[in-house]
Amino acid sequence: MKPLTPDHAPNEGEQRRRRLQLLGLNDSEPEAKFDRIARLAGSLAQAPLAMVNFISDDRQMFRGMYTPPTAAEDTMGESDGRGIAFDLGSIPEIAREAPIDYGFCPHVVAQGSQLALDDVFDYPRFKGNPLVNEMGVRAYLGTPLLDHTGQILGTVCVADMRPRQWDSRHMEGMQNLAETLLSEFQLRDSLLTQQQEMFAVFDGAPFPIMLTQGPNHLLRYANAKQGASFGRVQQLSVGRESLPGLDAVGVFATMDRAYHTGQTASLAEARIASYDATTPQNFTFTCTPVRLSPKAPVSGVLTVAVNITNQSPAQSEAQQLAADFTSQVERLGSGGVPGWSQPRPVI
C-alpha cells in the first residue's frame, strides 16, 4: 500500500468543503437553528424565500430554509423545526440541495460581499439563471456567511418573485443575521478542540486504530501505529481509495457490515504486507459501529487491528480498547455537535 499524502494546495472551493466537513455542515440535513435564522431573514425582508446556504465545491446545501406558511399551515402553528421545504425546479428530492450553478449564492461567495439584485432582468449575466427560469425569482439579496476565522462558508439570502428595491435596512439586517452565526461556528470549533484532546490519548496505542465516517468510510482519524503499519493517508479521503491493500483483504467489507447492521464485526485473520515489517503479517480487525449518542444512528466505524503473527489473537484487549474509544466519542458527541467533529490529522 503506497502512502497517500497531500501533494497540492487545495483550491478555495475544496478548502471550503473541507472546512464544512470538519464542522459537520457538508450535507443538506436541516437544522432548527438555521431554519430560525432563515425565518428571521424572511420576516425582516418580507420575502417569500429565505435560506441559510452552505456552499461546497460542487453543491449548495440549504440547512436553513423558510417560506411563509399557507393559511392552513399557519393555523397549525410552527413546523417540527425542519422548516418548510419548497421545490427547486421539478425534482422534489433536491429541495434542500442544488447544483453549484443554481441561483445567485455562488456569486456572493465568489465576490465575498453582499449581492443585491432589485430586478434580475436588469442583469444579462443573471437573468438566464435556472432559479429565474424554474422558480420565477426576480429579486435577490444575499450576504456572505463567514465563520470566526474569516472563511466564507455560504450565504444568508432572501428572494422574491417580483422586482423590488433592497434598501440599507434590509442589507444591514441581513448582515447582522449572518453575524449571529459566528458564535455557532466558534462553539463547534471549541468542541473540536476537546475532541482533539480526546484523540491524543489514543495516539500512542500499540494497535492500529482508525475512525471513519459514513457509508463511504471517510477517514477522520488514525493513530501513529495505523500510519506506520498501513500507510499515511489524507484526512477526509475515501477509505477504500486511500487504503486499497486493506480493501483487498476484506477490511472495508467488514466495516460495511458493522456500519449497516449496527453490530460489531470482525475479520478473524488477514495477511498484509505492512510498512513496519519486512515480511507479510497476520492481523485481526475489530470493527465497531460508532454513534454520537447511545440512541443515535450509526455515524461511522472504529476499526482496531491486532498483529497476531507471533501470538494468539488479542481480541479481548482490542475490543476493550474499542469500547473505551467509542464511549468517549459518544460522550463528546452528546455535547451538541451535529454531524462529525474534527479529529487529529490522519497520519
C-alpha positions in Angstrom: 0.0 0.0 0.0 1.5 3.2 -1.1 1.2 6.1 1.4 -1.0 8.9 0.2 0.0 12.4 1.3 -1.3 15.8 0.2 0.7 16.9 -2.9 -1.2 20.1 -3.8 -2.7 23.1 -2.2 -6.5 22.8 -2.3 -8.4 25.4 -4.2 -10.8 27.7 -2.5 -13.8 25.5 -3.1 -12.0 22.4 -1.8 -10.9 24.3 1.3 -14.4 25.4 2.0 -15.6 21.8 1.5 -13.1 20.5 4.0 -14.0 23.2 6.5 -17.7 22.3 6.2 -16.8 18.6 6.7 -14.9 19.4 9.8 -17.7 21.5 11.2 -20.3 18.8 10.3 -22.0 21.0 7.8 -21.2 19.3 4.4 -24.7 17.9 3.8 -28.2 19.2 3.4 -29.6 17.8 6.7 -31.8 20.6 8.1 -31.1 22.2 11.5 -33.6 24.1 13.6 -31.1 26.9 14.4 -30.5 27.6 10.7 -34.2 27.4 9.9 -34.8 30.0 12.6 -32.3 32.3 11.0 -33.9 31.8 7.6 -37.3 32.5 9.2 -36.0 35.8 10.7 -34.5 36.7 7.3 -37.8 36.2 5.5 -39.6 38.2 8.2 -37.1 41.0 8.0 -37.3 41.3 4.3 -40.9 40.3 3.9 -39.7 37.9 1.3 -41.3 34.6 0.2 -38.0 32.7 0.1 -35.2 32.7 2.7 -32.2 30.4 3.2 -29.1 29.7 5.1 -27.0 28.1 2.3 -23.7 26.3 2.8 -21.7 26.0 -0.4 -19.2 23.3 -1.1 -17.0 22.9 -4.2 -19.7 21.1 -6.1 -23.1 21.8 -4.5 -25.3 24.0 -2.3 -26.9 22.8 0.9 -29.9 24.6 2.4 -29.6 23.6 6.0 -31.8 26.6 6.9 -34.9 27.3 4.8 -38.2 29.2 5.2 -41.2 30.2 3.1 -44.2 31.9 4.7 -46.8 29.3 5.7 -50.1 29.0 3.9 -53.2 29.8 5.8 -53.8 26.1 6.6 -50.3 25.7 7.8 -50.4 28.9 9.9 -53.4 27.6 11.9 -51.3 24.5 12.8 -48.5 26.5 14.3 -44.8 26.0 13.7 -43.5 23.0 12.0 -41.3 20.4 13.6 -38.2 22.5 13.3 -37.3 21.2 9.9 -38.5 24.3 8.1 -40.8 24.4 5.2 -39.2 23.0 2.1 -40.0 24.2 -1.4 -39.4 22.5 -4.7 -36.2 23.6 -6.5 -37.4 23.0 -10.0 -39.1 19.7 -10.9 -37.2 17.4 -8.7 -38.6 17.4 -5.1 -35.8 15.3 -3.6 -33.3 18.2 -4.1 -35.4 20.6 -2.2 -32.6 21.1 0.4 -29.8 20.8 -2.1 -28.9 22.3 -5.5 -26.1 22.2 -8.1 -23.3 24.7 -7.8 -24.5 26.7 -10.8 -28.0 27.2 -9.5 -29.1 30.6 -8.2 -27.0 33.6 -7.1 -25.4 32.4 -3.8 -22.2 31.1 -5.5 -21.7 34.6 -6.9 -21.9 36.0 -3.4 -19.3 33.6 -2.2 -17.0 34.3 -5.2 -17.1 38.0 -4.7 -17.0 38.0 -0.9 -19.6 40.7 -0.5 -23.4 41.3 -0.5 -25.2 41.0 -3.8 -28.4 43.0 -4.2 -30.5 42.4 -7.3 -33.6 44.6 -7.4 -34.6 43.1 -10.7 -32.7 40.2 -12.1 -33.8 41.1 -15.7 -31.6 44.2 -15.5 -28.5 42.0 -15.4 -27.9 39.9 -18.5 -25.5 37.6 -16.7 -28.1 36.6 -14.2 -31.5 36.6 -16.0 -30.9 33.2 -17.6 -30.1 31.5 -14.3 -32.2 28.3 -13.6 -33.5 30.0 -10.4 -35.2 32.6 -12.7 -36.4 30.1 -15.3 -37.7 27.4 -13.0 -39.0 29.4 -10.0 -39.6 32.9 -11.4 -37.3 34.7 -9.0 -36.9 38.4 -9.9 -35.2 39.9 -6.9 -32.4 38.6 -4.6 -30.4 39.7 -1.7 -27.5 37.5 -0.5 -25.0 38.1 2.3 -21.7 36.2 2.8 -21.8 33.8 5.8 -18.4 33.9 7.4 -17.1 31.8 10.3 -15.0 33.4 13.1 -11.8 32.6 11.2 -12.9 34.8 8.3 -13.6 31.9 5.9 -16.8 32.2 3.8 -19.0 29.1 4.3 -22.0 30.2 2.3 -24.8 32.8 2.4 -27.8 34.0 4.3 -30.2 35.1 1.5 -33.7 36.1 0.6 -35.5 36.1 -2.8 -38.8 37.5 -4.2 -40.9 36.7 -7.3 -41.3 40.3 -8.1 -38.9 43.2 -8.6 -38.2 45.2 -5.5 -35.7 47.6 -4.0 -33.4 46.3 -1.3 -32.7 49.3 1.0 -30.0 49.8 3.6 -32.2 48.4 6.4 -32.6 45.1 4.6 -28.8 44.9 3.9 -27.8 45.8 7.4 -30.4 43.4 8.9 -29.1 40.5 6.8 -25.5 41.3 7.7 -26.5 41.2 11.4 -28.3 37.9 11.0 -25.2 36.4 9.3 -23.0 37.6 12.2 -25.2 35.9 14.8 -24.0 32.6 13.5 -20.4 33.4 14.4 -20.9 32.0 17.9 -22.3 28.8 16.5 -19.2 28.1 14.4 -16.9 29.2 17.3 -18.7 26.7 19.6 -18.2 23.9 17.1 -14.5 24.7 16.9 -14.3 24.6 20.7 -15.8 21.2 20.8 -13.5 20.1 18.0 -10.6 21.1 20.3 -12.0 19.0 23.1 -12.2 16.1 20.6 -8.6 16.6 19.6 -7.5 16.3 23.2 -9.5 13.1 23.5 -7.9 11.6 20.4 -4.4 12.4 21.8 -4.9 9.7 24.4 -5.1 7.1 21.7 -2.2 8.3 19.6 0.3 6.1 21.5 -1.9 2.9 21.5 0.0 -0.2 20.4 -2.7 -1.2 17.9 -3.5 0.5 14.6 -6.7 2.5 15.1 -8.8 4.4 12.5 -12.1 6.1 12.8 -14.2 6.6 9.7 -17.4 8.5 8.9 -20.4 7.4 6.9 -21.1 4.6 4.5 -18.1 5.7 2.3 -15.8 5.4 5.3 -14.2 8.9 5.1 -11.0 8.8 7.2 -11.4 11.0 10.2 -8.7 9.8 12.5 -5.8 7.4 12.5 -3.2 6.9 15.3 0.5 6.7 14.7 0.5 2.9 14.6 -2.1 2.9 11.8 0.1 5.1 9.7 3.2 3.1 10.4 1.5 -0.2 9.5 -0.8 0.6 6.6 0.4 3.9 5.2 -0.2 7.6 5.7 -3.4 9.0 4.2 -5.0 12.3 3.6 -7.7 13.4 6.1 -11.2 13.1 4.9 -10.2 10.8 2.0 -12.4 7.9 1.0 -11.1 4.8 2.8 -11.3 2.3 0.0 -9.5 4.6 -2.4 -6.7 5.6 0.1 -6.1 2.1 1.6 -6.6 -0.4 -1.3 -4.5 -3.0 0.5 -6.9 -3.1 3.4 -9.8 -3.3 1.0 -8.3 -6.2 -0.9 -8.2 -8.4 2.2 -11.7 -7.6 3.2 -11.3 -4.9 5.9 -13.7 -2.5 4.3 -16.3 -5.2 3.7 -16.1 -5.9 7.4 -16.5 -2.2 8.1 -19.6 -2.2 5.8 -21.1 -4.9 7.8 -20.6 -3.1 11.1 -21.9 0.2 9.7 -25.1 -1.3 8.2 -26.0 -3.8 10.9 -25.0 -1.6 13.9 -23.2 -4.6 15.3 -19.5 -5.2 15.9 -18.0 -7.2 13.1 -14.6 -9.0 13.0 -12.2 -10.2 10.4 -10.5 -13.1 12.1 -7.3 -13.1 10.1 -5.9 -11.2 7.2 -2.4 -11.4 5.8 -1.0 -8.0 4.9 2.4 -6.6 3.7 2.6 -3.8 6.3 5.1 -1.0 6.2 6.7 -1.7 9.6 7.7 -5.3 8.9 9.9 -7.0 6.3 7.5 -9.9 5.8 3.7 -10.1 5.5 2.0 -10.0 8.8 -1.3 -11.5 10.1 -3.8 -9.2 11.6 -7.3 -9.4 13.1 -9.6 -6.5 12.7 -12.4 -5.5 15.0 -14.9 -3.0 13.5 -17.2 -1.3 16.0 -20.1 0.9 14.9 -19.9 4.4 16.4 -22.8 6.6 17.4 -22.6 10.2 18.7 -25.0 9.3 21.4 -26.4 6.0 22.6 -29.7 6.2 20.7 -28.4 8.0 17.6 -28.0 6.2 14.3 -24.6 4.8 13.3 -22.3 7.6 12.2 -19.1 5.7 11.5 -16.9 2.8 12.3 -14.0 2.4 14.7 -11.5 -0.2 13.4 -8.8 -1.7 15.7 -6.2 -4.0 14.2 -4.1 -6.5 16.2 -0.9 -8.2 14.8 -1.2 -11.9 15.6 1.7 -13.1 13.6 3.6 -14.4 16.6 0.9 -14.6 19.2 -2.6 -15.7 19.8 -5.4 -13.2 18.9 -5.6 -10.4 21.4 -9.3 -9.9 20.6 -10.4 -9.1 24.2 -7.8 -6.3 24.5 -8.7 -4.8 21.1 -12.4 -5.0 22.0 -11.8 -3.2 25.3 -9.8 -0.5 23.6 -12.6 -0.1 21.0 -15.2 0.1 23.8 -13.3 2.8 25.6 -12.8 4.8 22.5 -16.4 4.6 21.3 -17.8 5.5 24.8 -15.7 8.7 24.8 -16.8 9.6 21.2 -20.4 9.1 22.3 -19.9 11.3 25.5 -18.4 14.1 23.4 -20.9 13.8 20.6 -23.8 14.2 23.0 -22.4 17.7 23.7 -24.3 19.0 20.7 -22.1 19.0 17.7 -24.3 17.8 14.7 -22.6 15.7 12.1 -18.9 15.0 12.9 -16.2 16.9 14.6 -12.6 17.4 13.7 -10.2 14.7 14.9 -6.5 15.0 15.0 -5.0 14.8 11.5 -4.8 11.4 9.8 -1.2 10.4 9.6 
